[in-house]
Amino acid sequence: MDSVAAIPVWVITGALGAGKTTTIARLMARKPPAQNWIVILNEFTESGIDALTVAGTARGAYDVRLIPGGCLCCAGELDFARQLRELTRTTRPDRIIIEPSGIGHPAAITEELLQHQAHGTLLVESIVCVVDPRRVAQLLEEESVERAQAEVADALVLAKADLATDQQRADFSRIAGFLSTQKMGRRDASRGPARTGASESQRPCAQQPAAYGRTRRAG
């Protein structure tokens, strides 16, 4: 029996209002028309506005799936698992993009995806954390949602960089560098060398959509 290629996955995480959906919309606008991409959106509210935003930019085959009413890591966990099973067994798109709720901890989602990766059905290419310039300082708060999101990310992206102050951009670059050094230090101490910006789980980043610590306009 021929082996089936793993489906590549991008996860776009970040706090509420950081610019996650705008980032996904721009990725969808650059999607090769011949490819079929699936976007899974998890809004804590049940609004479909984000879905319409993404759909309006897509080229060629695509689908936007909503998991409303709760975070993927808790209330929406069963629906998320069901969606992944259906996608890996039946639909088999060329790529999956996942936007978790901005109020949730992304670690449980990452663990679910890595279980699929261990079975060869998914390939987690990159986990990107979109950062609101007004909330850069929260990245240093140990118990903050922003810090939790940054901890599992392979890449940090400063949203609305053209609207950020010079101080906010400088703070972002400094903190992103600090977090990257921390990750590399932990990785070096336990498992040997790691690439810049790689997380402890050393997830594949073959087609990573953004570099760790880079500032760009994401919304």
C-alpha positions in Angstrom: 0.0 0.0 0.0 1.4 3.4 -1.0 2.2 5.7 1.9 0.1 8.9 2.2 1.9 12.2 2.6 1.3 14.1 5.9 -0.8 17.2 5.5 1.1 20.4 6.4 -0.3 22.6 9.1 0.2 26.2 10.2 -1.2 27.4 13.5 -1.7 31.2 13.9 -2.1 32.1 17.5 -2.3 35.4 19.4 -4.5 37.4 21.8 -8.0 38.6 20.9 -7.7 41.4 18.3 -4.0 40.9 17.7 -4.5 40.4 13.9 -4.6 36.6 13.5 -7.4 36.6 11.0 -5.8 39.4 8.9 -2.6 37.3 8.8 -4.5 34.2 7.7 -6.4 36.3 5.1 -3.1 37.4 3.6 -1.8 33.9 3.5 -5.0 32.8 1.7 -4.6 35.6 -0.8 -1.3 34.1 -1.8 -2.5 30.5 -1.9 -1.8 28.6 -5.1 -5.1 28.5 -6.9 -4.7 24.8 -7.7 -4.3 23.8 -4.0 -7.2 23.2 -1.6 -6.6 24.8 1.8 -8.8 24.4 4.9 -9.0 27.0 7.6 -10.3 26.2 11.1 -11.4 29.2 13.0 -12.1 29.1 16.7 -13.8 32.2 18.0 -15.0 32.4 21.5 -18.0 34.4 20.2 -20.2 32.8 17.6 -19.7 35.5 15.0 -19.0 34.5 11.4 -17.4 37.8 10.5 -13.9 36.3 10.7 -14.9 33.5 8.3 -16.2 36.0 5.8 -12.9 38.0 6.1 -10.9 34.9 5.3 -13.2 33.7 2.5 -13.1 37.0 0.7 -9.4 36.7 0.1 -9.1 33.1 -1.0 -8.1 32.0 -4.5 -9.2 28.6 -5.8 -10.4 25.7 -3.7 -10.8 26.4 0.0 -13.1 25.8 3.0 -13.5 27.8 6.2 -14.7 25.8 9.2 -16.0 27.4 12.4 -15.8 25.8 15.9 -17.8 28.3 17.9 -18.8 28.5 21.5 -15.6 27.8 23.3 -11.8 27.2 23.1 -10.4 24.4 21.0 -8.6 23.2 24.2 -11.8 22.8 26.3 -15.4 23.2 25.1 -14.5 22.8 21.4 -12.0 20.0 21.9 -14.2 17.1 20.7 -15.3 19.1 17.6 -11.7 19.9 16.8 -10.7 16.3 17.1 -13.6 15.3 14.9 -12.6 17.9 12.3 -9.0 16.7 12.2 -10.0 13.0 11.8 -12.3 13.9 8.9 -9.7 16.1 7.2 -6.9 13.5 7.5 -9.0 10.5 6.5 -11.5 11.9 3.9 -11.0 15.5 2.7 -7.2 15.5 2.7 -6.5 19.1 1.8 -3.2 20.4 0.6 -2.8 22.5 3.8 -4.6 23.2 7.1 -4.4 26.6 8.8 -5.7 26.8 12.4 -6.6 29.9 14.3 -7.2 29.1 18.0 -9.2 31.4 20.3 -7.3 34.4 21.5 -8.2 33.6 25.1 -7.1 30.0 25.2 -3.8 28.3 26.0 -2.5 26.7 22.8 -0.5 23.9 24.4 -3.4 21.4 24.3 -4.0 22.1 20.6 -0.3 21.7 19.9 -0.3 18.3 21.7 -3.3 17.1 19.7 -1.6 18.1 16.4 1.7 16.5 17.4 -0.1 13.2 18.1 -1.3 13.3 14.5 2.2 14.1 13.4 3.5 11.1 15.3 1.2 8.9 13.3 2.3 10.6 10.0 -1.0 12.2 9.1 -0.1 15.8 9.8 3.1 17.9 9.6 3.2 20.9 11.9 5.3 23.2 9.9 5.0 26.3 12.0 3.2 27.9 14.9 3.1 31.7 14.6 2.2 34.0 17.5 0.8 37.3 16.3 1.5 40.1 18.9 -0.5 43.3 19.4 2.1 46.1 19.8 0.0 47.5 22.7 0.5 44.2 24.6 4.1 43.5 24.0 4.9 43.8 27.7 2.6 40.9 28.5 5.0 38.6 26.8 7.2 38.8 29.9 4.4 38.0 32.3 4.8 34.4 33.3 1.1 33.7 33.8 -0.3 35.8 30.9 -2.0 34.3 27.8 0.4 36.1 25.6 3.4 34.4 27.3 1.7 31.0 27.0 1.1 31.6 23.3 4.7 32.8 22.7 6.1 29.7 24.6 4.7 27.3 22.0 5.4 29.4 18.9 8.2 29.0 16.4 7.7 32.6 15.2 6.6 35.9 16.7 5.0 38.5 14.4 4.4 42.1 15.4 1.0 43.0 14.1 0.2 46.6 12.9 3.9 47.4 12.9 3.3 50.5 10.9 1.0 51.8 13.6 3.4 50.9 16.5 5.6 53.4 18.2 9.3 53.3 17.9 9.4 52.2 21.6 6.9 49.4 21.0 8.9 48.1 18.0 12.1 48.2 20.0 10.5 46.5 23.0 9.1 43.8 20.7 12.6 43.1 19.2 14.2 43.0 22.6 11.6 40.7 24.1 11.5 38.4 21.1 15.2 38.0 21.3 15.0 37.3 25.0 12.4 34.6 24.5 14.3 33.1 21.6 17.4 32.9 23.7 15.5 31.2 26.5 14.1 28.6 24.2 17.5 27.8 22.7 19.0 27.6 26.2 16.5 25.1 27.4 16.9 23.1 24.2 20.7 23.2 24.4 20.7 22.0 28.0 18.4 19.0 27.4 18.8 17.8 23.8 21.7 19.6 22.1 21.8 22.2 19.4 18.6 23.7 17.9 17.9 26.1 15.1 17.2 29.8 15.9 13.6 30.2 17.0 12.8 26.5 17.2 10.7 25.4 20.2 11.6 22.6 22.5 9.6 20.1 20.6 11.7 21.0 17.5 8.6 21.1 15.2 9.4 21.2 11.5 9.4 24.7 9.9 10.1 23.8 6.3 7.7 26.5 4.9 7.5 28.8 8.0 5.5 31.9 7.0 7.3 34.3 9.2 10.7 34.6 11.0 11.0 34.6 14.8 11.0 38.2 16.1 10.3 39.8 12.7 8.1 42.9 12.7 5.6 43.1 9.9 2.2 44.6 9.3 -0.3 41.8 10.2 -3.5 43.9 10.5 
